[in-house]
Amino acid sequence: MRSISPMMPRLSDVVAEVFAIAWKRRDALDAERVQGYLYAAVHNQSLNWLRRQERLAPMPDSSQHDWTDEDLEEVLAREARIKEIEKVIASMTERTRYVFIQCYYQKRSYRDVAEQLSITTDGVKKHVMKALSTLRQHFHKENAIDEVPERSDSK
């Protein structure tokens, strides 16, 4: 018998989860198409699980890397940018911040987040767009040039 990784869910777990979701939505499901829905849902749920595992995979060992000053500067600049992003996200409204983190950091679908918050997927999309707009505005202002260079109108 083949051994299964402890991180690998059993197929029955994925199927049980899909059936639980299908049961909650039973009134909205078309009885003639339920079999196709279940197959597709199990397929998608399995892919979602694989994507989550990919994000949680350990990073390669960097102790073998010969670091240069340029590498260190690049890492420090990236860390500073991440802290700045986190600061901007923290300044958002609670719901917008939550939706953005769920969709972008946790990689949850708009539909999942909408169901959890009892709002529409359009509502989730609006929160995400608002968060992205806030980030763009912040970094656009941060990178803006204080003085506008003079135009040379050569004809």
N, C-alpha and C positions, 0 to 999 in steps of 0.2 A: 504494500500500500504506500502511496506517495505521501510524504509529509508536507503539511501546509504550514507556511510561515505564520507565526502568531499574529503578525500585522495583517495578514490576508483574511478578509471576512469569508465566511462560508457562503456559498451560493444561496443557501436557505435563508441567511440573514438578509441578503439583498432582496430576495424575493419576498420575504416577510415584510420588509419595510415598504416595498412597492404595493403589496396587497393592503397594508394599513392605510397608505395614502389613497389607494383606489377606493377603499371602503368609505373614507371620509368624503370622497367626491362621487359616490355611487349615484347620486341623483342627477349629476351632470353628464354621466357616461352613457354613451349610446350602446345598448345591449348587443347590437349586431356587430359592433366594432371593438368590443371589450378585449377580445383575444389579441388583436393587433396592438391595442393600447398597452396591454400588459407586457407583451414582448418588447415593444419599444421602450417602455418605462424601465424594465429590468436592464436592458442594454444601456440606456442613458445613466441609470443609477450606478452601474458598474464603471462606466467611463468617468463619472464624477468621483467615484472612490479612487480610481487610479490617478486622476489629476491631483487630488488632495495628497495622496501618498508621494507623488512626484515633488510637491512643494515641501514636504516634510523630510525628504531624503537628506542624509548627512552631506555636508560640504566636503570636497576633497581636502586632503591634508596639505596645508600650505607651509608646513615647517621645512619642506625641501626647497622652497622658493628663495632665491637670492634677491632680497629687497633692495631697491635703489632709492635714492632720495626722491626721484620723480614718482616712483610707486607710492612712497609714503605721502607725498604731497597730494597725489590723486586720491588716496584713501581718505586723508583728512578732509579734503574738499568735499568728497562724497558724503562723509559723515556729517559735515556741517550742513550740507544741503538737506540731508534726511532730517536733521534736527529742526531745520527751518520749516520743512514740510509738516512735520509733526506739530510744530507751534501753530501753523496756519490751520491745520485740521482741528486742533484743540480750541481754536477761536470760533469755530462754526457752531450753529445751534445744535442742541443735543441730538435731535432726530436726523438732521442732515449728516452730522458726523457719524452716527450709528449706521445709517444706510450706506454711506461712502465706504466705511471700514468693512462692512459685510460684503459689499459688492467687489471692492478692489483688493482688500487684504485677505479676506476669507474666501474670495472667489465664489460667492453664492450668487445664484441667479436672481434676476429682478423678481421673478415669480415667487421664489422661496421667501425673499425678504418681504414682498408685498403680503403674502399669506401670513407671515409671522406678525406683521404690524397691522394687519387688517386694513390695508390700503390697496389701491390699484397699482398695477405695474407702471402706469403712467405717473403716478405719484412718486414711485421709487425713482423713475427716470428723471423727474424734475429735481429731486433731491441730489441725485448724482450730478446732473448738469449744473446745479447751483454750486456744489462743492468744487467741481472742475473749474467753473468760472471764477470762484474765489481764489483758487490756487493760481490760475492764469493771471488774474489781476495783480495778485501779490508779487509774483515773480516778474511780471512785466514792469511794475513800478520799481522793483529792486534793480532791474537791469537797465532802466531808462537812463538816457544821457541827460545830464543837467543842462548842458548848453547845446543848442541846436547849431550845427556847423553852418557857416554861410554858404549859400548856393552860388555856384559860379555859372551864370547864364551865358554860356558861349554859344553864339549863333553862327 
